[in-house]
Amino acid sequence: MPPFETLMGPLRDGTIGVWAHGYAWLPDRLRTTDGTTYRTRLLGKPVTALHGPEAVRFFYDERNVVRKEALPGPVLDTLFGRGAVHTLDGEAHRARKVLFLSLLKDEKGLADLGAEVRRRWREAVEGRTGERVVLFGESAKALALAVCHWAGLPLSGPEAQRLAHDCTAMVDGFAAPGPRHARARHARARQEKVMADLVEALRETPRPPARDGVTALEAVARHQETDGSLLDPHTAAVELLNIVRPTIAIAWFATFAAHALHRWPHHRDLLRSDAGGVHARAFAHEVRRFYPFAPFVGGLAARDLTWRGERIPEHTMVLLDLYGQNHDPALWKNPYRFDPHRFTGAGRFPEHLIPQGGGDPGQGHRCPGEDITVMVLATLATELARLDYGVPDQDLTIPLSRIPTLPRSGFELDLV
């Protein structure tokens, strides 16, 4: 096959554009083409970006796009970790994914985590009348305490606060050059050491009798790969963090939920009277759709591909537009209107909602913790709706040029 440059002509590198324009970069670029395909370079390498429900199915077919060697080193060294499930394909990926599905899709486990999140949040605000708190930080600490208890990690107090700080730093710095990225690297290295020590300590204790309710720490420490071997301590630490870190990262969505309740306060009454949790789940879905979290996901072309008549050479980086699809007027009526009612009714979880990726979580690379995100976010949104607080003057703008983004103030609350 001719080189990429021969096929497509010279391409301008878009890396600076991503850093400058953030979430708007890819949707804006796609609007300059047919709306479904855009070609560029990132970090000097050729990239083809795709958009739309058909592209989701194409992207998550392992015959087309693979993840091994797709994630750049800076992302592995901050967000996911070296050797993570995100870097595997085929049978190795499916075998490792079983570990996550057994923990993150268990209904009792979900209920237990939700109850623990509710308890930790109430502890965080109890007895603090008259205080001003930053919601993002407080929710991250409450989530860290809850997930440590749920996962069987013997971390509490200052250790859990450090975990919350480090996990939010990993997410905050993965896509940023400079000091944010350096903090993210140091945070990951520090917590990988903590988790590896916990895994090794557990392995030195006698295996308990068979019982229901194995913790995440036990499940990861005892997990066997396809060849029957245990995960090495570093990889086990990476996968533990890939359970803990995304749970703590729900603090981003919790902060967006408060932002939505402030802008559209009638949802407070709807959440307070929501005995069955229907509106809470719909509210959580709409927060995930409406507010910016992941701009896109990427993989490598597994072979020479053809997408809508255009060639994608093997090993080309392929991006799937997430933020743009979640705001596509062809898929969503009034996409820039916050409207949880679009998710009410039986079975209202459309395939084209992809804030955490698409496809089948059991067979592909879609996040297996999506149920946890929805459940925890619905829980925290309901707790916020029932909490008496004031919103002082502050900068609540959400800069789309920053990945990941938040209200600039982190959302300050005056507890009443």
N, C-alpha and C positions, 0 to 999 in steps of 0.2 A: 504494500500500500504506500502511496506517496506520503511524505511527511505532512503533519497537521497544517503547517504554514502553506504548503502547496494547495491543500484542499480548501482552506478557509481564507487565505490571504493573511497579511500581517494583522495582528491583534494587539490592541493597547492593553497594558496591564491594569486591572481594576482594583488592585489591592488598596491603594490610597483612597479610592472611591468608597470601598466598603467601610474603611475607618472614618471617612468624612461624613458619609450619608447613612450608615447604619442600616436600619430596617427598610428604609426607602430605596436603598441602592438597587436591589434586584427587581422589585416591582417597577421602578422607573425605567430600568434598562429594558425589561420585557416589553414595556409600552412602546419602545422604539422599533420593535420587530413585529412579528405576527401575534405576539402575546403568549406564545407557548414555548419559544426557544430563544436563547440568547447565548452568544459565544464571546468569550473573553479569555484573559489570563489572570490567574491569581498566584502571587509569589513566583511569577515567571512561568507557570505551568498552564497548559491549555485547559479550558473549562467549558463545558456545555451546561447551561442551566435550563431546567424544564419547569413547566407550570401546568396545573390542572389535574382533575381526577384521573384522566387517562395516564398522565405522567406519573401519578402516585403508583398505579398498578405496574407500570413499566419499571419504575425505579426500585420497587420492593421485590421484583422478580430476580432471584439470585443468578439466573441465567444471563441477566443483563448487567447488573450492578453488584459489586462485591465491596466489602468493607476492609478486608485485610490490606494493610499498607496504605489505606486511603486517608486515614486521619494523620495530619501533620504532627510532628514531635511536640511542638509547643502546646497543642491541644491535649495530647496524651499526658504530658508532664504537668498539666494543671487540672483539667476537667475529668477525664476518664481514667487515666492511669495506664501504664504499660502492661500489656497482657490481658486487658479487660475484655469482657464478653463482646463489646462493641467492635473489637478488632478481629473477630472470628467469623468464619463462614461455614456453610455446609453442616456436616454431622457434628463437628466440633462445636459450632455455635449452638446447634439445637440441644446437644447434651448439656452444655453450660447453662442454656436458657431454662432448662427444666428446673434447675436450682432456684432461679428467680421466680418462675411461675408458681412453684410450690409454696413460696413464701408470700408473694405479693398478690396472688389471686385467691387465697384462702379466705372464705367469708368470715369465719370466726376470727381469724387474725386481723382482718380489716376492721371488724367491730371492736376488737380489743385495742387496736391502735387508735381508733377514733375516740374511744372512751378515755384513753390516756392523754390524747391531745386536749380534749375538753378539760380534764382535771388539771393539767399543767398550765393551760391558759388561765383558768380561774384562779389558780394559785398565784400566777404572775400579776394579776390586777387586784387581787383581794387586799384590802386594808391600805390602799394607796390613794385614797381620796385626796384631791388637791394637787396631786403630782402631775407633771407633764412628762410623757414618755414618747419615745419614737417607736411606732408600731413595727417597723421592719426589724429592728433589733430585738424587741421584746418577743415577737412571734418566732424569730429564729431560735432564741434561747428556749422558749417553751417547746418548740418542735424537737430541738436537740435532746432535751430531757425526756420527752415522750418516746422518741425513737430509740434512745439508749435503753430505757426500761423495756420496751417492746422487743428489741433485738437481743436482749440479754447481755448488753455491754455494761460492765460494772463501772460506769463513769457517772459522776454526779457533781453538783456544785461547780467549782472552778474548772474542772476537767470538761464538763459538758458545755460550759460557756466558751472554753477554748475551742471545742469541737464546732460549736455554732459559728464562731468567728472564722475559723479556718475553712469550713465548708462554704460559707458565703464568699470568702475570699477566692476560693477555687473557681466558683461560678463567675464572680465579678471580673476576674482577670484573665480568663482563658482566651478572649478575643481581643485583648488590649495590649498594645506595646508599652514598654516602660515600667514604672513602679507597680502598677496594678498587676502586671504579669509576673513580676518578680515576687510580689507578695503571694500570688497564687501558687507559684512553684514551691516556695518555702512552706506554705501551709500544707500542701499535699505531702511533701517529704516528711513533715512533722507527724501528720496523722497516719500516714502509711506505717511509720515506726510504731505508733501507739497500737494500731490494729494488728500488726504482725506479732507484737508482744502478746496481745490478748489471745490470738490464735495459738501460738506456741504454748502459752500457759494452759489453755484448755486441753490441748493434745497431751499434755503431761499428766492430766488427771484421768482416773479410770473412766471408761465409757459407762454412762448410767444405764439402768435397765430400759428396755424399749418402752416408750410412753408417747402419748399424744402431746402436741404442742412443743415440738423442738424449736428452740430459738434460732434466730438468724445466725448468731455467732456459732452455735453448734452445727447448723446445717452447712455453713461455709467451711468451717474447720474440718468437717468429716466428708465433704463432697469428694467424690471420686471422678476422675476424668474417664474418657472412653477406654484408656489403657489400664484402668484400675488404680492409678496413682492418685495420691492426695495433691491438692493444689500446693505449690510451694508457698511458704509464709508470705512472700511479697505479693503474689497473685491473689492469695486469699485476702490479704489486707485491701488490695485494690477492689475486689468484689464486695467486701463489706462496706467500703466507702461508697460503692455504687448502689447500695441500698440506703445508707445513711444520708449521703450528700443530697440526692434528689428529694428526700423527705424534708430536710431542712430548707431546701430551695423553694419549697412551697411558700416560704415567707414572702417571696416576690408576688405570688398570686394573692396572698392574704392582704398585702399592702394595696394591690390593685382593687381588691374587693372593697376595702375601706374607701378608696377613691371613688368607686362606683356608688357606694352608699351615700357619700357626701354630695355627689353631683345629681343623683336621682334618689332622693331620700324616701320616696314612697315604697321602695323595696324593703325598707326596714320593717314596716308594718306587715308586708307580705311574708317576710322571713319569720317574724315573731309569731304569726298565726299559722305557720306551716307545719301542722302536726305530723303529716306523713313524709315530710322532707322532699316533696315533689318540686316546690319552687327553689329550695336550697340547691338541689342537684342541677336544675336548669340554670340558676344563677351562676353556679360554679362553671358550667359549660360555657356560658356567655362571657364570663370573665376571661376564660382561657382563649376564647375566639377573639374577643374584642381588643384585649390588651396585648402588647408586644412581649414575647418571651424568646423563642428561638426564631431567627430570621430564615434559616434554611438548613438542610442537612446535606451531606455529601458522601459519595462513594466513587469507585473506579469502574470504568467500563470493563466488563469481564471478557469481552471479545469485540471484534469490529461490529458495530451496531448500526441499525438504521432507525431513525425516529422521524416519523412523518416525512419520509422521503429524503432526510438529511443524514449524512454519515457521521458517526461518532467513532473515531478510531479507538482501538483497544488501549487501555490504561489512561484514557482521558478522564479527568475529574468530572463527575456529573453531580450537579447540584439540583435539589428539589426545593422549589419556592414554598415556604410554609406561611410566612406572614402575608404574602400577596394572595394566596389561595383563601386564607381565612377572612379576607376583605374583598373578595372578588364579587362585583355586582351581578355577574352571571350565575353565581352560586348562592348568593345571600341577598335577600330583599333588604334594601337600605343598610348596607354592610357597616356604615359608620354610625348607626344608631344602636345604642345599648338596649337590647331587648331579649331578656331571658325567656320570654314566652315562645320564642322560636324553637325552644327545646322542651316544651311541655307536651304531654300526650304520650301514649304508649309508643315505645320504640324510637323516640326522637333522638337518635344519635347518628346523624347522617355521615356517610363515608367520607365526605369532603371536609369534615372537621379534623384538622391535623395539627393542632398546636404542639404536640409532642411526636410528630411523625405519623405515618400511615401504615397500611398493611395489616397483617395478622400478627399479633404479639407472640403467638405460639409457634409460628413457623418462620417469621421474618424478624426484622430488626426494630419493629415498633416497640416503644417503651412498655415493659411489662408492669410498671408502677403507675400506669394511668388511672387505674381504679382507686389507688391510694390517694393520688392527687385530687381527684374529684371528691372523694369522701372527706378528706381532711379539709379541703377548701370549703365544702358545704358546711362542715362543722364550725370552722372559724368564722365564716360569714354570718352564720346564725348567732354565734356568740357575740360578734360585733354588733349585730342588730339589736341584741338585748342589753348591751352595755350602755350605761349613761356616760357620755363623754362630750366634750366640746372640741371644736376644731379651731385652734388659734390661727391668726394670720400667718401664712407661710407660703413658700414657693412650691406649689403642687403641679407645676408643669412637668411633663414627661418627655424628655428629649429623645427623639427617634434616632438621633445620630449616635447615641451611646448604646453599646451592646454588652451585657444586658442593661436594660434601663429600669428606672423607678421614678416616682415623684421625687423631685430634687431634695425635698426635706426628709424623705423617708416616712412621711406622714406622721406628724406630731398630734398627740391626743392630750387633752386636759381631762383627767379622770374626775368625774363628778361624784 
